[in-house]
Amino acid sequence: MLHTHEYAHISDGFVEGTTVECPRHAGCFDFRTGEALNPPVCVNLRTFPVKVVDGAVYIDIDER
Protein backbone atom coordinates (compact mmCIF):
# COMPACT_ATOMS: atom_id res chain seq x y z
CA MET A 1 0.00 0.00 0.00
CA LEU A 2 1.32 3.43 -0.93
CA HIS A 3 1.12 6.03 1.81
CA THR A 4 1.27 9.65 0.78
CA HIS A 5 1.74 10.88 4.33
CA GLU A 6 3.95 8.13 5.81
CA TYR A 7 2.78 6.92 9.21
CA ALA A 8 0.86 9.97 10.33
CA HIS A 9 -2.92 9.74 10.60
CA ILE A 10 -4.56 12.19 8.24
CA SER A 11 -7.48 12.26 10.70
CA ASP A 12 -5.14 14.19 13.06
CA GLY A 13 -4.60 16.87 10.42
CA PHE A 14 -5.73 20.50 10.47
CA VAL A 15 -8.99 21.07 8.55
CA GLU A 16 -9.87 24.35 6.90
CA GLY A 17 -12.73 24.61 4.45
CA THR A 18 -12.53 21.44 2.31
CA THR A 19 -8.80 20.90 2.87
CA VAL A 20 -7.03 18.69 5.38
CA GLU A 21 -3.32 19.17 6.10
CA CYS A 22 -1.12 16.18 6.89
CA PRO A 23 0.25 16.59 10.43
CA ARG A 24 3.62 15.10 9.45
CA HIS A 25 4.62 16.92 6.24
CA ALA A 26 2.02 19.71 5.89
CA GLY A 27 0.90 18.46 2.47
CA CYS A 28 -2.75 19.22 1.81
CA PHE A 29 -5.60 17.18 0.37
CA ASP A 30 -9.12 18.06 -0.71
CA PHE A 31 -11.10 15.71 1.55
CA ARG A 32 -14.09 15.68 -0.85
CA THR A 33 -12.09 14.17 -3.70
CA GLY A 34 -8.84 13.00 -2.07
CA GLU A 35 -6.83 15.15 -4.50
CA ALA A 36 -3.25 15.90 -3.41
CA LEU A 37 -3.01 19.69 -3.53
CA ASN A 38 0.62 20.59 -2.81
CA PRO A 39 4.05 19.04 -2.24
CA PRO A 40 5.34 16.94 -0.69
CA VAL A 41 2.17 14.87 -1.23
CA CYS A 42 1.84 13.64 -4.80
CA VAL A 43 -0.62 10.73 -4.66
CA ASN A 44 -4.33 11.26 -4.21
CA LEU A 45 -6.08 9.74 -1.20
CA ARG A 46 -8.79 7.18 -1.75
CA THR A 47 -12.27 8.44 -0.86
CA PHE A 48 -15.59 6.69 -0.25
CA PRO A 49 -19.23 7.76 -0.65
CA VAL A 50 -20.93 8.55 2.67
CA LYS A 51 -24.45 9.39 3.77
CA VAL A 52 -26.13 10.20 7.08
CA VAL A 53 -29.49 8.59 7.84
CA ASP A 54 -31.25 9.37 11.14
CA GLY A 55 -27.93 10.39 12.71
CA ALA A 56 -26.05 7.25 11.58
CA VAL A 57 -23.11 7.59 9.18
CA TYR A 58 -22.94 5.01 6.36
CA ILE A 59 -19.75 4.55 4.33
CA ASP A 60 -19.78 2.60 1.07
CA ILE A 61 -16.47 0.69 1.16
CA ASP A 62 -17.30 -1.60 -1.76
CA GLU A 63 -14.06 -2.70 -3.45
CA ARG A 64 -15.27 -2.05 -7.02
PyMOL Python script that loads the backbone (N, CA, C, O; Angstrom):
from pymol import cmd

cmd.read_pdbstr("""\
ATOM      1  N   MET A   1       0.836  -1.177   0.000  1.00  0.00           N
ATOM      2  CA  MET A   1       0.000   0.000   0.000  1.00  0.00           C
ATOM      3  C   MET A   1       0.882   1.241   0.000  1.00  0.00           C
ATOM      4  O   MET A   1       1.848   1.321   0.759  1.00  0.00           O
ATOM      5  N   LEU A   2       0.558   2.185  -0.831  1.00  0.00           N
ATOM      6  CA  LEU A   2       1.316   3.432  -0.928  1.00  0.00           C
ATOM      7  C   LEU A   2       0.734   4.453   0.034  1.00  0.00           C
ATOM      8  O   LEU A   2      -0.466   4.728  -0.002  1.00  0.00           O
ATOM      9  N   HIS A   3       1.559   5.007   0.879  1.00  0.00           N
ATOM     10  CA  HIS A   3       1.121   6.032   1.815  1.00  0.00           C
ATOM     11  C   HIS A   3       1.669   7.375   1.347  1.00  0.00           C
ATOM     12  O   HIS A   3       2.871   7.523   1.126  1.00  0.00           O
ATOM     13  N   THR A   4       0.793   8.334   1.199  1.00  0.00           N
ATOM     14  CA  THR A   4       1.267   9.650   0.776  1.00  0.00           C
ATOM     15  C   THR A   4       1.658  10.519   1.952  1.00  0.00           C
ATOM     16  O   THR A   4       2.213  11.600   1.755  1.00  0.00           O
ATOM     17  N   HIS A   5       1.387  10.079   3.163  1.00  0.00           N
ATOM     18  CA  HIS A   5       1.744  10.881   4.329  1.00  0.00           C
ATOM     19  C   HIS A   5       2.432  10.025   5.387  1.00  0.00           C
ATOM     20  O   HIS A   5       2.271  10.264   6.584  1.00  0.00           O
ATOM     21  N   GLU A   6       3.189   9.040   4.953  1.00  0.00           N
ATOM     22  CA  GLU A   6       3.949   8.134   5.812  1.00  0.00           C
ATOM     23  C   GLU A   6       3.069   7.549   6.890  1.00  0.00           C
ATOM     24  O   GLU A   6       1.986   7.046   6.591  1.00  0.00           O
ATOM     25  N   TYR A   7       3.505   7.599   8.142  1.00  0.00           N
ATOM     26  CA  TYR A   7       2.783   6.917   9.208  1.00  0.00           C
ATOM     27  C   TYR A   7       1.938   7.842  10.064  1.00  0.00           C
ATOM     28  O   TYR A   7       1.474   7.442  11.132  1.00  0.00           O
ATOM     29  N   ALA A   8       1.735   9.051   9.622  1.00  0.00           N
ATOM     30  CA  ALA A   8       0.856   9.970  10.331  1.00  0.00           C
ATOM     31  C   ALA A   8      -0.592   9.647   9.962  1.00  0.00           C
ATOM     32  O   ALA A   8      -0.868   9.154   8.868  1.00  0.00           O
ATOM     33  N   HIS A   9      -1.495   9.925  10.870  1.00  0.00           N
ATOM     34  CA  HIS A   9      -2.916   9.738  10.595  1.00  0.00           C
ATOM     35  C   HIS A   9      -3.476  11.045  10.053  1.00  0.00           C
ATOM     36  O   HIS A   9      -3.426  12.080  10.717  1.00  0.00           O
ATOM     37  N   ILE A  10      -4.007  10.984   8.846  1.00  0.00           N
ATOM     38  CA  ILE A  10      -4.558  12.195   8.239  1.00  0.00           C
ATOM     39  C   ILE A  10      -5.735  12.715   9.058  1.00  0.00           C
ATOM     40  O   ILE A  10      -6.064  13.899   8.989  1.00  0.00           O
ATOM     41  N   SER A  11      -6.372  11.833   9.836  1.00  0.00           N
ATOM     42  CA  SER A  11      -7.478  12.264  10.703  1.00  0.00           C
ATOM     43  C   SER A  11      -7.007  13.210  11.803  1.00  0.00           C
ATOM     44  O   SER A  11      -7.827  13.899  12.409  1.00  0.00           O
ATOM     45  N   ASP A  12      -5.704  13.257  12.073  1.00  0.00           N
ATOM     46  CA  ASP A  12      -5.141  14.187  13.058  1.00  0.00           C
ATOM     47  C   ASP A  12      -4.775  15.525  12.428  1.00  0.00           C
ATOM     48  O   ASP A  12      -4.294  16.424  13.117  1.00  0.00           O
ATOM     49  N   GLY A  13      -5.000  15.663  11.124  1.00  0.00           N
ATOM     50  CA  GLY A  13      -4.596  16.869  10.418  1.00  0.00           C
ATOM     51  C   GLY A  13      -5.502  18.060  10.668  1.00  0.00           C
ATOM     52  O   GLY A  13      -6.629  17.911  11.139  1.00  0.00           O
ATOM     53  N   PHE A  14      -4.997  19.243  10.348  1.00  0.00           N
ATOM     54  CA  PHE A  14      -5.733  20.502  10.468  1.00  0.00           C
ATOM     55  C   PHE A  14      -6.708  20.617   9.300  1.00  0.00           C
ATOM     56  O   PHE A  14      -6.319  20.422   8.148  1.00  0.00           O
ATOM     57  N   VAL A  15      -7.963  20.929   9.585  1.00  0.00           N
ATOM     58  CA  VAL A  15      -8.986  21.072   8.552  1.00  0.00           C
ATOM     59  C   VAL A  15      -9.377  22.536   8.428  1.00  0.00           C
ATOM     60  O   VAL A  15      -9.659  23.212   9.418  1.00  0.00           O
ATOM     61  N   GLU A  16      -9.385  23.010   7.183  1.00  0.00           N
ATOM     62  CA  GLU A  16      -9.865  24.353   6.895  1.00  0.00           C
ATOM     63  C   GLU A  16     -10.636  24.304   5.590  1.00  0.00           C
ATOM     64  O   GLU A  16     -10.095  23.906   4.558  1.00  0.00           O
ATOM     65  N   GLY A  17     -11.889  24.703   5.632  1.00  0.00           N
ATOM     66  CA  GLY A  17     -12.731  24.607   4.447  1.00  0.00           C
ATOM     67  C   GLY A  17     -12.890  23.152   4.031  1.00  0.00           C
ATOM     68  O   GLY A  17     -13.400  22.335   4.798  1.00  0.00           O
ATOM     69  N   THR A  18     -12.452  22.825   2.813  1.00  0.00           N
ATOM     70  CA  THR A  18     -12.535  21.444   2.314  1.00  0.00           C
ATOM     71  C   THR A  18     -11.152  20.817   2.190  1.00  0.00           C
ATOM     72  O   THR A  18     -10.961  19.857   1.443  1.00  0.00           O
ATOM     73  N   THR A  19     -10.180  21.372   2.934  1.00  0.00           N
ATOM     74  CA  THR A  19      -8.796  20.905   2.873  1.00  0.00           C
ATOM     75  C   THR A  19      -8.371  20.339   4.224  1.00  0.00           C
ATOM     76  O   THR A  19      -8.705  20.883   5.276  1.00  0.00           O
ATOM     77  N   VAL A  20      -7.634  19.241   4.173  1.00  0.00           N
ATOM     78  CA  VAL A  20      -7.027  18.693   5.383  1.00  0.00           C
ATOM     79  C   VAL A  20      -5.520  18.665   5.163  1.00  0.00           C
ATOM     80  O   VAL A  20      -5.041  18.256   4.106  1.00  0.00           O
ATOM     81  N   GLU A  21      -4.784  19.106   6.176  1.00  0.00           N
ATOM     82  CA  GLU A  21      -3.322  19.174   6.097  1.00  0.00           C
ATOM     83  C   GLU A  21      -2.708  18.013   6.873  1.00  0.00           C
ATOM     84  O   GLU A  21      -3.056  17.783   8.031  1.00  0.00           O
ATOM     85  N   CYS A  22      -1.808  17.290   6.243  1.00  0.00           N
ATOM     86  CA  CYS A  22      -1.122  16.183   6.891  1.00  0.00           C
ATOM     87  C   CYS A  22      -0.316  16.708   8.074  1.00  0.00           C
ATOM     88  O   CYS A  22       0.457  17.653   7.915  1.00  0.00           O
ATOM     89  N   PRO A  23      -0.483  16.111   9.272  1.00  0.00           N
ATOM     90  CA  PRO A  23       0.248  16.594  10.434  1.00  0.00           C
ATOM     91  C   PRO A  23       1.745  16.304  10.398  1.00  0.00           C
ATOM     92  O   PRO A  23       2.495  16.875  11.190  1.00  0.00           O
ATOM     93  N   ARG A  24       2.190  15.443   9.510  1.00  0.00           N
ATOM     94  CA  ARG A  24       3.616  15.103   9.446  1.00  0.00           C
ATOM     95  C   ARG A  24       4.396  15.984   8.481  1.00  0.00           C
ATOM     96  O   ARG A  24       5.469  16.479   8.825  1.00  0.00           O
ATOM     97  N   HIS A  25       3.866  16.187   7.268  1.00  0.00           N
ATOM     98  CA  HIS A  25       4.618  16.915   6.239  1.00  0.00           C
ATOM     99  C   HIS A  25       3.949  18.192   5.743  1.00  0.00           C
ATOM    100  O   HIS A  25       4.507  18.895   4.901  1.00  0.00           O
ATOM    101  N   ALA A  26       2.753  18.498   6.259  1.00  0.00           N
ATOM    102  CA  ALA A  26       2.021  19.710   5.888  1.00  0.00           C
ATOM    103  C   ALA A  26       1.525  19.708   4.450  1.00  0.00           C
ATOM    104  O   ALA A  26       1.131  20.757   3.941  1.00  0.00           O
ATOM    105  N   GLY A  27       1.533  18.562   3.784  1.00  0.00           N
ATOM    106  CA  GLY A  27       0.905  18.463   2.470  1.00  0.00           C
ATOM    107  C   GLY A  27      -0.601  18.499   2.642  1.00  0.00           C
ATOM    108  O   GLY A  27      -1.120  18.020   3.650  1.00  0.00           O
ATOM    109  N   CYS A  28      -1.306  19.057   1.680  1.00  0.00           N
ATOM    110  CA  CYS A  28      -2.753  19.222   1.807  1.00  0.00           C
ATOM    111  C   CYS A  28      -3.511  18.391   0.781  1.00  0.00           C
ATOM    112  O   CYS A  28      -3.051  18.156  -0.337  1.00  0.00           O
ATOM    113  N   PHE A  29      -4.693  17.956   1.211  1.00  0.00           N
ATOM    114  CA  PHE A  29      -5.597  17.177   0.372  1.00  0.00           C
ATOM    115  C   PHE A  29      -6.984  17.814   0.415  1.00  0.00           C
ATOM    116  O   PHE A  29      -7.386  18.384   1.429  1.00  0.00           O
ATOM    117  N   ASP A  30      -7.703  17.711  -0.692  1.00  0.00           N
ATOM    118  CA  ASP A  30      -9.124  18.058  -0.708  1.00  0.00           C
ATOM    119  C   ASP A  30      -9.856  16.828  -0.192  1.00  0.00           C
ATOM    120  O   ASP A  30      -9.840  15.789  -0.853  1.00  0.00           O
ATOM    121  N   PHE A  31     -10.502  16.916   0.977  1.00  0.00           N
ATOM    122  CA  PHE A  31     -11.097  15.713   1.554  1.00  0.00           C
ATOM    123  C   PHE A  31     -12.373  15.278   0.837  1.00  0.00           C
ATOM    124  O   PHE A  31     -12.872  14.184   1.100  1.00  0.00           O
ATOM    125  N   ARG A  32     -12.916  16.107  -0.063  1.00  0.00           N
ATOM    126  CA  ARG A  32     -14.089  15.685  -0.846  1.00  0.00           C
ATOM    127  C   ARG A  32     -13.686  14.724  -1.949  1.00  0.00           C
ATOM    128  O   ARG A  32     -14.420  13.787  -2.263  1.00  0.00           O
ATOM    129  N   THR A  33     -12.514  14.957  -2.539  1.00  0.00           N
ATOM    130  CA  THR A  33     -12.086  14.173  -3.703  1.00  0.00           C
ATOM    131  C   THR A  33     -10.842  13.331  -3.431  1.00  0.00           C
ATOM    132  O   THR A  33     -10.558  12.388  -4.170  1.00  0.00           O
ATOM    133  N   GLY A  34     -10.097  13.667  -2.373  1.00  0.00           N
ATOM    134  CA  GLY A  34      -8.836  12.996  -2.074  1.00  0.00           C
ATOM    135  C   GLY A  34      -7.659  13.570  -2.842  1.00  0.00           C
ATOM    136  O   GLY A  34      -6.535  13.089  -2.694  1.00  0.00           O
ATOM    137  N   GLU A  35      -7.895  14.588  -3.660  1.00  0.00           N
ATOM    138  CA  GLU A  35      -6.832  15.155  -4.504  1.00  0.00           C
ATOM    139  C   GLU A  35      -5.688  15.726  -3.665  1.00  0.00           C
ATOM    140  O   GLU A  35      -5.910  16.497  -2.731  1.00  0.00           O
ATOM    141  N   ALA A  36      -4.455  15.332  -4.017  1.00  0.00           N
ATOM    142  CA  ALA A  36      -3.252  15.899  -3.414  1.00  0.00           C
ATOM    143  C   ALA A  36      -3.080  17.308  -3.969  1.00  0.00           C
ATOM    144  O   ALA A  36      -3.032  17.494  -5.185  1.00  0.00           O
ATOM    145  N   LEU A  37      -2.986  18.305  -3.085  1.00  0.00           N
ATOM    146  CA  LEU A  37      -3.006  19.693  -3.534  1.00  0.00           C
ATOM    147  C   LEU A  37      -1.649  20.376  -3.582  1.00  0.00           C
ATOM    148  O   LEU A  37      -1.473  21.322  -4.349  1.00  0.00           O
ATOM    149  N   ASN A  38      -0.688  19.928  -2.791  1.00  0.00           N
ATOM    150  CA  ASN A  38       0.618  20.588  -2.811  1.00  0.00           C
ATOM    151  C   ASN A  38       1.699  19.643  -2.287  1.00  0.00           C
ATOM    152  O   ASN A  38       1.413  18.726  -1.517  1.00  0.00           O
ATOM    153  N   PRO A  39       2.950  19.876  -2.714  1.00  0.00           N
ATOM    154  CA  PRO A  39       4.052  19.035  -2.242  1.00  0.00           C
ATOM    155  C   PRO A  39       4.199  19.126  -0.728  1.00  0.00           C
ATOM    156  O   PRO A  39       3.868  20.156  -0.140  1.00  0.00           O
ATOM    157  N   PRO A  40       4.677  18.091  -0.101  1.00  0.00           N
ATOM    158  CA  PRO A  40       5.338  16.940  -0.691  1.00  0.00           C
ATOM    159  C   PRO A  40       4.395  15.807  -1.099  1.00  0.00           C
ATOM    160  O   PRO A  40       4.850  14.811  -1.661  1.00  0.00           O
ATOM    161  N   VAL A  41       3.080  15.937  -0.826  1.00  0.00           N
ATOM    162  CA  VAL A  41       2.172  14.869  -1.230  1.00  0.00           C
ATOM    163  C   VAL A  41       1.976  14.892  -2.736  1.00  0.00           C
ATOM    164  O   VAL A  41       1.851  15.960  -3.337  1.00  0.00           O
ATOM    165  N   CYS A  42       1.951  13.706  -3.347  1.00  0.00           N
ATOM    166  CA  CYS A  42       1.841  13.643  -4.804  1.00  0.00           C
ATOM    167  C   CYS A  42       0.895  12.535  -5.271  1.00  0.00           C
ATOM    168  O   CYS A  42       0.697  12.354  -6.472  1.00  0.00           O
ATOM    169  N   VAL A  43       0.317  11.801  -4.333  1.00  0.00           N
ATOM    170  CA  VAL A  43      -0.620  10.729  -4.662  1.00  0.00           C
ATOM    171  C   VAL A  43      -1.945  11.050  -3.987  1.00  0.00           C
ATOM    172  O   VAL A  43      -1.991  11.357  -2.796  1.00  0.00           O
ATOM    173  N   ASN A  44      -3.015  10.977  -4.756  1.00  0.00           N
ATOM    174  CA  ASN A  44      -4.334  11.264  -4.208  1.00  0.00           C
ATOM    175  C   ASN A  44      -4.732  10.227  -3.165  1.00  0.00           C
ATOM    176  O   ASN A  44      -4.333   9.066  -3.250  1.00  0.00           O
ATOM    177  N   LEU A  45      -5.519  10.651  -2.185  1.00  0.00           N
ATOM    178  CA  LEU A  45      -6.078   9.735  -1.201  1.00  0.00           C
ATOM    179  C   LEU A  45      -7.321   9.065  -1.782  1.00  0.00           C
ATOM    180  O   LEU A  45      -8.010   9.638  -2.626  1.00  0.00           O
ATOM    181  N   ARG A  46      -7.591   7.876  -1.334  1.00  0.00           N
ATOM    182  CA  ARG A  46      -8.795   7.176  -1.751  1.00  0.00           C
ATOM    183  C   ARG A  46      -9.961   7.700  -0.916  1.00  0.00           C
ATOM    184  O   ARG A  46      -9.835   7.860   0.297  1.00  0.00           O
ATOM    185  N   THR A  47     -11.089   7.964  -1.560  1.00  0.00           N
ATOM    186  CA  THR A  47     -12.273   8.444  -0.858  1.00  0.00           C
ATOM    187  C   THR A  47     -13.417   7.463  -1.053  1.00  0.00           C
ATOM    188  O   THR A  47     -13.377   6.617  -1.946  1.00  0.00           O
ATOM    189  N   PHE A  48     -14.437   7.585  -0.209  1.00  0.00           N
ATOM    190  CA  PHE A  48     -15.587   6.688  -0.246  1.00  0.00           C
ATOM    191  C   PHE A  48     -16.868   7.509  -0.109  1.00  0.00           C
ATOM    192  O   PHE A  48     -16.895   8.512   0.604  1.00  0.00           O
ATOM    193  N   PRO A  49     -17.944   7.074  -0.805  1.00  0.00           N
ATOM    194  CA  PRO A  49     -19.228   7.763  -0.654  1.00  0.00           C
ATOM    195  C   PRO A  49     -19.769   7.566   0.765  1.00  0.00           C
ATOM    196  O   PRO A  49     -19.676   6.475   1.327  1.00  0.00           O
ATOM    197  N   VAL A  50     -20.334   8.630   1.336  1.00  0.00           N
ATOM    198  CA  VAL A  50     -20.931   8.555   2.670  1.00  0.00           C
ATOM    199  C   VAL A  50     -22.315   9.175   2.640  1.00  0.00           C
ATOM    200  O   VAL A  50     -22.618  10.016   1.794  1.00  0.00           O
ATOM    201  N   LYS A  51     -23.153   8.744   3.582  1.00  0.00           N
ATOM    202  CA  LYS A  51     -24.453   9.386   3.769  1.00  0.00           C
ATOM    203  C   LYS A  51     -24.818   9.270   5.241  1.00  0.00           C
ATOM    204  O   LYS A  51     -24.361   8.365   5.940  1.00  0.00           O
ATOM    205  N   VAL A  52     -25.651  10.202   5.701  1.00  0.00           N
ATOM    206  CA  VAL A  52     -26.133  10.204   7.077  1.00  0.00           C
ATOM    207  C   VAL A  52     -27.631   9.954   7.034  1.00  0.00           C
ATOM    208  O   VAL A  52     -28.370  10.673   6.362  1.00  0.00           O
ATOM    209  N   VAL A  53     -28.075   8.926   7.760  1.00  0.00           N
ATOM    210  CA  VAL A  53     -29.489   8.588   7.837  1.00  0.00           C
ATOM    211  C   VAL A  53     -29.869   8.499   9.310  1.00  0.00           C
ATOM    212  O   VAL A  53     -29.336   7.668  10.045  1.00  0.00           O
ATOM    213  N   ASP A  54     -30.791   9.354   9.737  1.00  0.00           N
ATOM    214  CA  ASP A  54     -31.248   9.365  11.137  1.00  0.00           C
ATOM    215  C   ASP A  54     -30.080   9.419  12.128  1.00  0.00           C
ATOM    216  O   ASP A  54     -30.107   8.743  13.157  1.00  0.00           O
ATOM    217  N   GLY A  55     -29.064  10.216  11.819  1.00  0.00           N
ATOM    218  CA  GLY A  55     -27.931  10.390  12.713  1.00  0.00           C
ATOM    219  C   GLY A  55     -26.847   9.328  12.605  1.00  0.00           C
ATOM    220  O   GLY A  55     -25.814   9.439  13.265  1.00  0.00           O
ATOM    221  N   ALA A  56     -27.060   8.297  11.783  1.00  0.00           N
ATOM    222  CA  ALA A  56     -26.051   7.250  11.581  1.00  0.00           C
ATOM    223  C   ALA A  56     -25.283   7.539  10.295  1.00  0.00           C
ATOM    224  O   ALA A  56     -25.871   7.921   9.283  1.00  0.00           O
ATOM    225  N   VAL A  57     -23.965   7.351  10.344  1.00  0.00           N
ATOM    226  CA  VAL A  57     -23.112   7.586   9.177  1.00  0.00           C
ATOM    227  C   VAL A  57     -22.868   6.251   8.475  1.00  0.00           C
ATOM    228  O   VAL A  57     -22.425   5.285   9.097  1.00  0.00           O
ATOM    229  N   TYR A  58     -23.161   6.208   7.175  1.00  0.00           N
ATOM    230  CA  TYR A  58     -22.945   5.012   6.362  1.00  0.00           C
ATOM    231  C   TYR A  58     -21.854   5.305   5.338  1.00  0.00           C
ATOM    232  O   TYR A  58     -21.900   6.315   4.636  1.00  0.00           O
ATOM    233  N   ILE A  59     -20.874   4.411   5.264  1.00  0.00           N
ATOM    234  CA  ILE A  59     -19.751   4.552   4.334  1.00  0.00           C
ATOM    235  C   ILE A  59     -19.769   3.381   3.388  1.00  0.00           C
ATOM    236  O   ILE A  59     -19.761   2.229   3.822  1.00  0.00           O
ATOM    237  N   ASP A  60     -19.793   3.663   2.074  1.00  0.00           N
ATOM    238  CA  ASP A  60     -19.777   2.603   1.066  1.00  0.00           C
ATOM    239  C   ASP A  60     -18.327   2.238   0.774  1.00  0.00           C
ATOM    240  O   ASP A  60     -17.632   2.959   0.058  1.00  0.00           O
ATOM    241  N   ILE A  61     -17.870   1.115   1.331  1.00  0.00           N
ATOM    242  CA  ILE A  61     -16.467   0.695   1.155  1.00  0.00           C
ATOM    243  C   ILE A  61     -16.356  -0.457   0.165  1.00  0.00           C
ATOM    244  O   ILE A  61     -15.410  -1.242   0.221  1.00  0.00           O
ATOM    245  N   ASP A  62     -17.318  -0.554  -0.738  1.00  0.00           N
ATOM    246  CA  ASP A  62     -17.299  -1.596  -1.760  1.00  0.00           C
ATOM    247  C   ASP A  62     -15.997  -1.508  -2.542  1.00  0.00           C
ATOM    248  O   ASP A  62     -15.581  -0.416  -2.929  1.00  0.00           O
ATOM    249  N   GLU A  63     -15.362  -2.625  -2.774  1.00  0.00           N
ATOM    250  CA  GLU A  63     -14.057  -2.700  -3.448  1.00  0.00           C
ATOM    251  C   GLU A  63     -14.173  -2.743  -4.968  1.00  0.00           C
ATOM    252  O   GLU A  63     -13.407  -3.484  -5.585  1.00  0.00           O
ATOM    253  N   ARG A  64     -15.010  -2.056  -5.575  1.00  0.00           N
ATOM    254  CA  ARG A  64     -15.272  -2.052  -7.020  1.00  0.00           C
ATOM    255  C   ARG A  64     -14.074  -2.346  -7.834  1.00  0.00           C
ATOM    256  O   ARG A  64     -14.153  -2.375  -9.062  1.00  0.00           O
TER     257      ARG A  64
END
""", "prot")
cmd.dss("prot")
cmd.show_as("cartoon", "prot")
cmd.util.cbc("prot")
cmd.orient("prot")
